């Protein structure tokens, strides 16, 4: 299990002030499984984000106009990051196995 412990914005003062209006939680369960096709990793990611939007022009838009694109952006980010995480886990596991054999 991989769990998000903390998350914050860094950059300009305006960006860093968003930390007061932002929260995130993530739990990523990764399990090893087998079926008729062979062995595989099963990944289940649960991501919850909360961001209070208080700046123009976003406050003038309906919530769905901000939420929809935001959800698409986060899904695209997860679609990119989860395979990278799995690749790194497999590399680390391979390295660990090789160290155990020596």
Phi, psi and omega in degrees: 000133175245128183233136176289124181263318178208158181205132178209154175275143174231149180145227181293164177302318179300315179295315182293332177294340178295339179301333178289340185242018186229139170214152181212147171220144181214132172230126183239106178267126178238124180231149177268133182216166176226153171212193182299334181278342180133200182267149180202161173264131175256127184240130177232112183252129174240114182238128175236127178235144174225124180221117177278121182264122185226010182248149175288148001272001187297327180291342180272350182268153172296150181307319182297331180290335178263319184293317181301303178298325178297317178296319178297319179296316180294322178296318178297320178296314178296320179300332180272319186283322183299313176299325177296318177299314180296319178299317179295319177300316179295321177296317179295321179295316179300317178297317180297317179299315180297323178292326179291331182281344182263000000 
